[in-house]
Amino acid sequence: MATDPRREYLKVRVETASREDLLLLLLDGLLRFVDGAREAMAARDRERKHALLARAQAIVLELASALESAIGEPLLSNLRGLYTFAHRRLVDANLRDDERALEEARQILDHVRETWRLAVAKCRSERRGDAHPEAGTLCIQG
């Protein structure tokens, strides 16, 4: 049985990724599902749209449940709120074919992804000694 080279590449990438990279990969996949759902919605392919949005919703719920209190209450509360809002808008988009709800969720999730990307870059810079670590940085340990 032949293997899909893209699937094998992704498997290796996930198995060898740091926690930070895993989070970014998950967010990238989430955004791909949302974008695919937008295309399916435009093509009136309800079955594909539903499947993609169900996957996106599951990822958002997983991200929300994986939040750790170690990041501090204000950030924890804000992220939970963003994930809850995005999940609600994804559900609305799925149930009502609501393009506006889908776009609102996409904007929030894109912002979260970019924020994490910047935080990861800052942490890596601090680990290399490029900058002095500040109190309360969000570097993922492990």
PyMOL commands that set and color helices and strands:
alter all, ss='L'
color gray80, all
select helices_A, chain A and resi 5-16+19-42+46-65+69-71+73-96+99-128
alter helices_A, ss='H'
color red, helices_A
deselect
rebuild
show_as cartoon
